[in-house]
Amino acid sequence: MKKTVISVVGKDKVGIIFHVCQYLAGNQINILDIAQTIVQDWFNMIMIVNIQESDKDFATIASELKKIGDEIGVTITLQQEDIFDMMHRL
């Protein structure tokens, strides 16, 4: 399993989860866990996904998710789970 962390941050609006999940489903990326909150008008979401079944590599997925974020006005980042874990242990 290739666990990967997706972070989505931006002003809340209709369709953020839809656009992200539509991309994931269309690329055989399974959502393992998801948490989202809205603080005042700010949308925050973290997803743990498995990209192992996708035909696309990590860099392509990251680039395409960033493009979707740009189109809908949020920041979407993709990090490998082991790197994410190491960053948050410090």
C-alpha positions in Angstrom: 0.0 0.0 0.0 1.3 3.5 -0.9 -0.3 5.7 1.7 -0.3 9.4 0.8 -1.5 12.5 2.6 -3.6 15.1 0.7 -4.1 18.5 2.4 -6.7 21.0 1.1 -6.9 24.5 2.5 -8.8 27.6 1.3 -11.9 29.7 1.6 -15.0 27.6 2.0 -17.2 27.2 -1.1 -19.5 24.6 -2.6 -17.9 21.7 -4.5 -14.4 21.4 -2.9 -14.9 17.9 -1.7 -16.7 16.9 -4.9 -13.8 18.0 -7.2 -11.2 16.3 -5.1 -13.2 13.1 -4.7 -14.1 13.0 -8.4 -10.4 13.1 -9.3 -9.5 10.4 -6.9 -12.3 8.1 -8.0 -11.4 8.7 -11.6 -7.8 7.6 -11.0 -8.4 4.6 -8.8 -7.2 6.3 -5.7 -8.9 4.9 -2.5 -9.7 7.2 0.4 -8.6 5.5 3.6 -9.4 8.3 6.1 -10.7 11.8 5.9 -11.1 14.7 8.3 -12.4 18.1 7.4 -13.2 21.2 9.4 -14.4 24.8 8.6 -12.9 27.4 10.9 -14.8 30.7 10.3 -14.7 30.8 6.5 -11.6 28.6 6.0 -12.0 25.0 4.8 -9.4 22.5 5.9 -9.3 18.8 4.9 -6.7 16.1 5.3 -7.1 12.8 3.6 -5.1 9.6 3.8 -5.3 7.8 0.5 -3.8 4.7 -1.2 -2.4 5.6 -4.7 -1.1 2.1 -5.4 -3.9 1.1 -7.8 -3.5 4.3 -9.8 -1.9 4.2 -13.3 -0.3 7.6 -12.5 2.8 8.2 -10.5 3.1 10.4 -7.4 4.4 13.5 -9.3 1.6 13.4 -11.8 -1.1 13.0 -9.2 0.5 15.9 -7.2 0.6 18.1 -10.3 -3.0 17.3 -11.3 -4.4 17.9 -7.8 -2.5 21.2 -7.6 -4.1 22.2 -11.0 -7.6 21.3 -9.6 -6.9 23.4 -6.5 -5.8 26.4 -8.7 -9.0 26.0 -10.7 -11.3 26.0 -7.6 -9.3 28.5 -5.5 -7.8 26.2 -2.8 -4.3 24.9 -2.1 -4.0 21.1 -2.6 -0.8 19.4 -1.6 0.2 15.8 -1.8 2.9 14.2 0.5 4.1 10.7 1.0 3.0 9.4 4.3 6.6 8.6 5.6 7.7 12.2 4.8 4.6 13.6 6.4 5.2 11.6 9.5 8.9 12.6 9.8 8.0 16.3 9.4 5.5 16.2 12.2 7.7 14.3 14.6 10.1 17.3 15.0 
